Amino acid sequence: MSKTSFHILRVGLAITFLWIGILILKAPEAWGGYIQPWALKLLPVPIKEIMLGTAVLDVVIGILLLVDSYVWVAALLGTLHLIMVISASGVTEIIIRDIGLLAATTALFADSVPQNILEKIKFKRKENI
């Protein structure tokens, strides 16, 4: 990925995660309405607390991406978070947005993971073969 496209993607995702986090903080129960009934039954705490935790996670991811610090960690967290969001919200008319964000966070992670971590992963795979 070129340096310019990397930064455009990073900042665009940062704004998206920050914005969603702030919106969830303003009305956590309303955002809980996107969770499928089967997933609600699995929650160990009330929906408001889950959504507040989600909002904080979104804001942290957004800040890390915006300040260009630990981008690979933020992108990995964003990827895992979006997998959970897609799983818990099910197939709806807005899922395509989440799939696009998932692709973007995955691409950002793939492009920003440090070389030494990739080498450790490759070394572990060779040991297991």
N, C-alpha and C positions, 0 to 999 in steps of 0.2 A: 504494500500500500504506500502510495506517495506520502510524503510528509504533510502536504496540504490536505489531502483527503483524510488522513488520519486525524488531524486536528479538527476538521469540519465535523467528522463523525463523533469524535470525543466531546466536543462542545455541544453539538446537537443533542446527544444522549444525556449529557449533564443537565441541560435545561429541561429536557423531558422528565428525567427522574426527580429533579428538584420541584418542578411544577406539580407533578402528580403527588409527591410527598406533601407539599403544602396544601393541596386540595383535600387530600385524605385527612390531614390534621384538622381542617376546618369542619369536616362532617364525616367522621369515621363510620358511624352507623349506616349512612347512605351508601358508602362504598362497600360495606359488607353485603349489600343486596346483590352484588355480582357473584357471590360465592354460591355454588350449587348446594342444594339441601343435603346431599350425601356428605359433602365436605364439611358442612357446618356441624354435623353430628360427630365428627372426629376431633373437633377443636376442644382442647383441654381447659380453655379460659373463655370468658365472654368475647363476643365478636368485636366490641369496642376496643378492648385491649389488643386483640390480634391486629386490628386495622391501625391502631396507633403504633404498634411495633413495625408494621409494614411501612407506615409513613416515615418513621425514623430511618429504617433501612433505605428507603428510596432517597431520602435527603442525604444520608451518608454517601451512598453511591454517587449521587449527583455532585456533591462537594469534591470527592476524590477525583472524579472525572474532570471537573472544572478547573481544579488547581493543578492538574496534570501530575498527580502524585499517586503512586501505586495503581496506575491505570489498569494493569493486568488483573489486580485483585478486585478492583471495582467492576471490571468487565466480567470477571468470573462470577462474582456475587450477583451482578445483574442478570447474567445468563441463567444461573440456578434459580434466582427469584422468579424470572419470567417463565421458566419451566413449571414452577409451582403455581403461578398465576394462571397459566393456560390449563393446567390440570384441574385446578379448583373451580375455574369459571366455566369450563366446558365450551362446547361449540356454540357460539352466538354470532350475532352480526358484527360484533366488534373484535372478534378474535384475530382477524387479519392484521390489525394494528399491532397486537402483541406478538404475532409471528414475525412481523417486520422488525420490531424492536429486538426480538430474540436473535434474529439473523445479524442485526447490527452489533449487539453486544458480543455475540460469538466471534464475529469478524474482528472486532476490536481486541478481544482476548487473544485470538490466534496471532494477531500482529504485534502484540505488546508483551507477551510472556517472555521473561528474561531467558537468555540463551543457557545460562547455568541450570535453570530449572528444566528446560527441555533436555539437556544432556543427562540430568539425573533420571528423568523419566525413561530416556532411551537406554541408559545403563541398566535400570531395573528390569526393563523388558528383555534385554539380552541375558540377564541372569536367570530369568524365568523360562527361557527357551531351552 
